[in-house]
Amino acid sequence: MRRFVSACCVLLLAACGGGEAADDAAVIDEMPSVTLADFAGTWHITSTLDGSDPVESQLSGSETGMDWVITLADRDPIPAEVSIVGDSLVSQTGSFESVIRAGVMVSVRTASVLHDGMLSGNITAVYATDAGEEVVHGTTTGTRVEVQ
């Protein structure tokens, strides 16, 4: 009798577990995968940090990921390292002088998703102040200007 009950339990567990794994695999297969090619081109970006006015910039780069830059008004282009994490384009700059806080160095990290041809996401600015690092969060949106 114990063998019969054990065999039934094993069969029941196998039957219940297999369907969920198959369902999970189907969901993963249905998720759209994005590449740098989906984001390549030139974007008009509006970024708003908490407590600050919006800042306009331009983000541009190709599907190779090696030439991405952020351009602010009257500034040289700022190189940005980009990668795809899940469904997001993640960019990270080195230090540059802040547009919002004159004379203060800042580095910026963004994570944006592509939805209906628009970029939207989050931005984190890390300021190098005399008192140490100050982290400020905000949002970013973008409209494609040119496709590469």
Secondary structure, 3 states (H helix, E strand, C coil): CHHHHHHHHHHHHHHHHHHHHHHHHHHHHHCCCCCHHHHCEEEEEEEEECCCCCEEEEEEECCCCCCCEEEECCCCCEEEEEEEECCEEEEEECCEECCCCCCCEEEEEEEEEEECCEEEEEEEEEEEECCEEEEEEEEEEEEEEEEC
